[in-house]
Amino acid sequence: MTKSVKRRVWFCALVAFIALAVFAMDLYRFANSPFIQAESQRDFYLKPGLGMQALGHDLVRAGLIKSHQRHYLRLLIELNRDTYRLKAGEYRIMPGMTPLDFLNELVAGKVVYRRLTIIDGWTFKQLRLSLEDNPYLENDLSNESNNALIKLLDLKHHSLEGMFFPDTYTYTRGSSALSILAWAHQEMMHRLKTLWQHRATDLPYKTPYQALTAASLIEKETALPSEAPQISGVIVRRLQKRMRLQFDPTVIFSLGDKYNGKLSKKDLRTASPYNTYTTYGLPPGPIALPGENALYAAMHPDDSDNLYFVATGNGGHTFSATLQTHNKAVKRYIAHLRRTQASSRPKGLPYAPFKLDKFPTVIQGCYYSKALCAIVRTLGE
C-alpha cells in the first residue's frame, strides 16, 4: 500500500470518526434536551399496535420534535431493544421532559389516569350520555339497546335505572365505556348488599331492590343530606299506613321527555306505575341513581311520627306529623312564594297573585287530601 493510499484511508477514517462523533453528540443532545414547544403540560396518546415509526411521526405532528429527529428516536429505541418495550396508552409530557425521560415513561407504563364522576341523582339516560360523549373512552354503548345492556351486565331486573353507584372512577384513555358501567354496577350491588345486611328492623321492604327504589326517591326529594332520614321515615310510615306516597319526582320520571319543567294537575292525575299520586306503594323500580347517603337513609329512617313535608323556599323542608300542622306549613310556604313574587316583579307593575294552576308544583304533599287542596286553592286565588 502506497503512502498516498494510506493517507487517503486515514483521512477517510478521520472524517468518518468526526462524523460519527458529531452524530453521537447530536443524538446525546437530542435524547437529553427538553422537547421543543413543551413549555406547558401536554398529553400524548400512543395507540395500541403502533410501531416506532408511527410514534416518531406522531411526535412530529404534535410539534414536540423536528422531522429529522424522528430517526434519532427510532435509533434510541433500536439501541435499547431489550429494554424499550413500549406500552400503549396516554402519557403526560411535563415541561422540561426529554425524549429519554419520555421513552422511560413509555417503558414503565406510567400512563395518565383520568377521572369520571357519576353524579348522585342522575337518571340512566344522563349517565349513558355522559359515557357516550366522553372523548377518552371507547364508545361501545351506542350500538347497544338498554335491553341488550341488561343482558351484557347480567342484571337481575328489568330496568337499568338506579343500578350504578354514583362515585368518581379512574380509568385510562381507550378504556371501554361498558367496563365503567360494569364497575359502577358491581359497586352498587356491593354497597346495597352490605347496607341491607345491617338495615333497621321493621322496614316495609321485602327485597334490597325495593330499598334501592326508596333510596332513589329520597335522592330526588332533597339536596340536604341531613333531611334524608326524615324523607325516608315519611316513606316508611306512609307505606305502613297504606297511604299514597305522592312524590313529585316520580311523576316527573313517568313523564320522561314530556316533562317541560312544570307539573300540572293533569300530570298528577295521569295514571302510571311510577305516578305515586295515582298508585299505592313504591314505584316498580328506582327513578334515579341514589348516592351513599340516600342508600343509608333508606335502610335507617328516622323514628319520628312525620307523615308530611313541604318546601320552606330556602332549600329545605318542613316536616309534620299531622295534617293540621302540615296545612300551616303550606300556608307559610305560599306566603313565602307571594313575598318572593312581589319582591322580584318590576316596579310599577300591578301585583298579580300566583295561581296554583299556572305555578310549578313545588309544594310537596299539597295534594295529600281534598281538604288541603281546598286550602291551597283558596290561598292561590
MOCORLIN-V200151 format. One line per field, one symbol per residue. psi: psi as a letter, one per 30 degrees, with the letter a starting at -180 (. if undefined). A space follows every 10 residues. Layout:
# MOCORLIN-V200151
psi: ???
This chain:
# MOCORLIN-V200151
psi: kleeeeeeee eeeeeeeeee eeeeeeeeee fgkkklhhfl kkkkjjkkfk aeeeeeeeee efgfllefff eeeeeeeefh efeijkklak ljjlkfklee eeeeeeefhi lkklkkkkkk fkleeeeeee effjffkjig ffgkleeeee eefhkglfkf kggkkklkkk llkflkeeee eeeeeeeeee eeeeeefgll lgkgkfleee eeeeeeeeef fkfjeffeee eeeeeeeeee ghkkehkefe eeeffbffkg fkkleeeffk kkffjgffll allfllfljk aeeeeeeefi llgagkfllk kffgfalkkk fleeeeeeee eeeeeeeeee eeffkkkfkl kjkkkefgkk ifjkgfgfle eeeeeeeeff .
